[in-house]
Amino acid sequence: MPIKNQWISPKQQAGMTLLGMLLVCASLALVAYVATKTVPAYQQYYSVKMVLAGLNKEALNSMSHKEIQDAFERRADVAYVTAVKSQDLLIDKNSAGLTVVSVKYQVIAPLFGNLSILLDFSTQEADL
């Protein structure tokens, strides 16, 4: 039985070099780091949406601005919402005469050094 050549020429070899592996790992680590900084902001956003959806179940048309803010504060305390305060609420009437509660806010997530991510959020109770 003939013995095959055990050495493969460099032209036939394929694979990732150590430098390539380091670049892929560094890229994955950067994506994971950014995700750990931004995911909590999105969790807060969905909590705010749920609080505003809960406000929708109340009769907002018969409530004053202060009562709406107090109702929001109660629900936000239960949902551990810290990104939005009741003073940040935008309370208006739509074209049909119904009271609409909305909120716009920003979250700045620091990454490293002087580099940060700015996240803009906007929602209203009728979005759900």
Secondary structure as UniProt FT lines:
FT   TURN            10..12
FT   HELIX           18..56
FT   HELIX           60..62
FT   HELIX           65..78
FT   TURN            79..80
FT   HELIX           86..88
FT   STRAND          89..93
FT   TURN            95..96
FT   STRAND          99..112
FT   TURN            113..114
FT   STRAND          115..124
FT   HELIX           125..127
//
